[in-house]
């Protein structure tokens, strides 16, 4: 992982672990512009009883209104679902850095086909955290990805 991405991927992991510690899903996200965090969030579906409170959505909500997303990078601990991928495309976020896609393949091709640069880091912390969560809470995971 490049030194440029390391602090932001680490922050995604920390946010994901915070969500897990609250009884939710371990998925964290940060929006970065000009090398600084503009917003951050994590999956709060369980905590808030909100079916669309995914990590990326929480992050963007916390970043607040913006006139545009040119030059931003969205970091996420797990490959985005279709809802989050659609939001990335809708907002014109040009670059997504995914900490891991082994536990969930997400919609990377959808993003790439629409001109979004997608980098996958294969962060071992995020891979292990998500794998452990899925093994320990399969019903909750299936609910999150709408399978079950």
N, C-alpha and C positions, 0 to 999 in steps of 0.2 A: 504494500500500500504506500502511496506517495506521502511525503511529509505534509503536502497540502491538504490531503483528505483525512489524515489520521485524527486530528482533534475533533473533527465533526462526526466521524464514524464512532469515535469513543463516546461522544455526547449522545448519539443515537442509542448506543448500547446502554448507557446510564439511564436514559429515559425509558427504554424498554424494560430494564430491570426494576425501575420504579413502578411501572405499570403492573408487572408481575407481583411485586411486593404488596400492592393494593388489592390483589385478587383478580386482576384483569389480564389481558393478553400482553405479552412482552414485545411490543412493536413501538419503536421510537423514531422520530423524524425531526430534522432541522432544516430551515430554509436559510441559505447563506447568500449574501450579496457583498461584494467588495471585501471579501475575507472576514466578514463578521456575521454573527447569527442575527437574523431579522425576526425569527420566530421559531418556536420549538413546541413539540407536543408528543403525546403518546396515546396509544389506543385506550380509550376510556368507555368503551361500549358497556362493560359490566358496571363500572363505577357510576356512570350517569344514566344507565338504562336507555342509551341512545344508540340505535342500530347503525348510524352513520358516523359515529365518533371514532373513526379509524385514526391511526397515528398521523398519517399525512394530512388528513382533514383537520385534526386538532392543531397541528402545526400551522397550517395556513390560516385557520381561524385566529390563532394567537398572534400571527404576523400582522393581522389587521388589513385594512384596505390599502391597496397599492394602485397607482396609475398604470403600472405594467410590471412584468416580471423579467424583462430583458436583463441578461447578465447574471441571473440568479442560478443557484444550484440547489436542488432539493436532495437531501440525504435521507435515506430511510434504512432501518435495520433489516427490513424484509421486502422482497420484491412486491410492488404495488398490485392490489386487486384491480378489477376493471373500474370500479367506482373512482378509486384514487387516480388511476391512470387517465381516466376521462377528465378528471379535474386538472391534472397536470397539462393535458393537451388544451383544454378549454382556457386555462390561464396563460398558456404560451410559455410555460417554464421550459427553458431550452436544454437543461442538463439534469439528469438524475443519477445519483450515485447510490447503488444498492449494496448494503453490507453483506447480504447473503440471499441466495435464491435456491438453495438445495432443499429446504423444507417446503417451499412454495414457489413455483415457477413464475407466478404472477403474469403480467401482460407486457413483457419487455418488447416483444415483436410489434405489438400494437403501438407502443411508444416510438420505436425506431421507424416504423412505417410512416409516422406522422412528423418525422424530422427531429425527434428528441434524441439527444446524445445520451446513451445509457452505458454506464460503467458498473461492472460487478466486481466487488472487492474480495469476496470469500473470507470475511472476517471470522476467525474461529470462535470468538466469544459469542457472536450473534448466532452462528450456526448451532452451537451447543445449547444456548439458552432456549432457542425456539424448539429444537429437537426434544429437549427435556420437557418443555411445556406441553407439546403435542402428546408425548407419551403419558404424561400425568393427567392431562385434561382433554382427552379426545373429543368429548361431547361439546365442550366449550369452543374448541378449535373448529369443529365442523359447523357449529352455529355461526361463527365469525365468517367463514368462507361460504356460507349458505349451502352446505351439504349436510344432509342428515335427515 
